[in-house]
Amino acid sequence: MARFQNPKSKFENFYWLLFSTPKLWRTLHLKIFFMRKLKMVVTDLDGTLLQDDHSISKVDLETLDLLGKLGICRVAATGRNPFKLRKALTPSHPFDYVICSSGACIIDWNTQEIIRAINFPETDTAQLIQYLISNGYNFKVSDRLPDNHNFFWWKYHECPEIDRYIEVHSKMGKAEEIIPNKKYESSQLLLFFPKNSSKFDQVKKELLSQFRNISIIKTTSPIDENWTWMEIYPKGISKAHGIEEVCRLKNIHRSETLGIGNDFNDLEMLNFTNLSYVVHNAPDELKEKFLISLPYHENGFSHAIRQHLADMEDSL
């Protein structure tokens, strides 16, 4: 109790309590944030906004419409490629921009124009393929954007996840086994690891030491949650860099942004947006770092946003 005996110790104790209590700090950050004007909302799709049938709930559609009426830029940021993206979204869905392929591609959703598409140079693809084959990895290589629903694969050893991947995605585009020393153009390479395997971090460190021109993104397999995917992109590619580019186009500062996601491939995005949520179905590791909303199937997107829009609605 001695620390409460004088004003100075009370002041010091307040700051000790504030910074040692994550939830209290998040609450204060929340209040400070909404003293500013919200100009952009960014949402992940699968596991965050989309329902199990890949639709958007009526409640969440109404929230997106409301954001548009308030003049707030609506951005979807997804790991889906352009082809797979259009299995879930149509041009009539209320977005202003869609960042797909984890940031490698940006689409102006109002005009349907691709305004950014970043691919690996052919020489980089060749070096990566040669390295992965030489070291005995199973992997797939996506074709260049916007045709990256087509892919090439290499199977060195038995792996049920790459078998599932080929079975599912060969129905969406061309799927061919890699021919060593053949030239390929690509936008992404993908490796497969059992969930929580220490091998992921080991291989990531190994690849980053060998190749300085790549980015690596971790994501939970949408096919089987017991597997983890390692996505390899050209250096600088991430959802966060895609959002940064849209902010530049719209002259929006990151302090005026809100983001919501559900998985490890959203981590850079959530570290970029000024106020960041995860839905309740996110991994515990992410829920320890960010504000928590309801699960996606309980309109977690709307729950995270609507509580902050009352004052703005009054101005309509």
C-alpha positions, 0 to 999 in steps of 0.5 A, a space after each residue: 500500500 505504500 505506493 499510494 501514499 503520495 501523488 507522485 507514487 499514485 501517478 507512477 502506479 497509474 502508468 504501471 497499471 496501464 502498460 502492464 494490463 493489455 486490456 486496459 491499454 487496448 481500451 484507452 487506445 480505442 477511445 483515443 482512436 475514435 477521437 479521430 475520424 475513421 476513413 478506412 475499414 479493412 477486412 479479411 474474407 475467409 473466417 472473418 467476413 465470409 460465412 461457411 457457404 462463402 456468402 456475406 450475412 445480411 447484417 454485414 452487408 448492411 454494415 458495409 453499405 453504411 460505411 459507404 454512406 459515411 464515406 469510409 473506404 471499404 477494403 477486403 484483403 484476402 489470400 484468395 487469387 483473383 479467380 477464387 476471389 470471384 467465387 465469393 465476391 461479385 462486382 455488386 458487392 459493396 467494396 471500394 478496393 480488394 487486395 488479393 493474393 495476400 497483397 500481390 494484386 490490388 483491384 479497384 472494385 468499382 471499375 474492376 481494374 487491376 491496379 497492381 500485380 506483382 510477380 517473381 522474375 523468371 530467374 528468381 522462380 528458377 532459383 527457388 524451384 531448383 533450391 526446393 527440389 534439391 532440398 527435398 520439399 513438396 511445393 507448388 508454384 502459382 502462375 503469373 497474376 492474374 492467372 495464378 489459379 493455374 499452378 505447377 507442383 512437385 512432390 518429393 515425399 508422401 504428404 496428404 496435404 499436397 494431395 488434397 491441394 492438387 485435388 481441390 485446386 485442379 478443378 479451378 485451373 491448370 495443374 501440371 507436374 513441374 519439369 526440372 530445368 523448365 522455365 516457369 513464371 510465377 507469383 507465389 510458391 507454397 510449401 506444406 507443414 503439419 500444424 505446430 511443426 518446428 520445421 516451419 520456422 527452420 525452413 523459413 530461416 533457411 530460405 530467408 538466409 538464401 534468398 533476400 528477395 522474398 517475403 514469407 507469410 504463414 497461414 492456416 490451411 483452408 483445406 485442413 486446419 491441422 496443416 500450415 502453409 508457407 506462402 513465398 512471395 516477392 519481397 515486400 508483398 503482404 496485406 499490409 503493403 497492399 493497404 499502404 498502397 490503397 492509403 496512398 491512393 486515397 490520401 488516408 493516413 494509417 491512423 485513420 484505419 481499422 482492420 479485422 482478421 482471423 489468422 496468421 496471414 493477417 498479422 502484418 495487416 493488423 499491425 499496420 491498421 491503427 485499430 485492429 480486431 480479430 474475430 473470436 474464432 482466431 488463434 489464441 496467439 492473435 487474441 492476446 495481441 488484438 481487440 476481440 470481436 464475436 465469431 464470424 458466424 455471429 457477425 463479428 465484422 459488424 460487431 467490431 465496427 457498428 459500436 463506433 459508428 453511432 456518432 457518424 450516423 448522426 451526421 447523415 
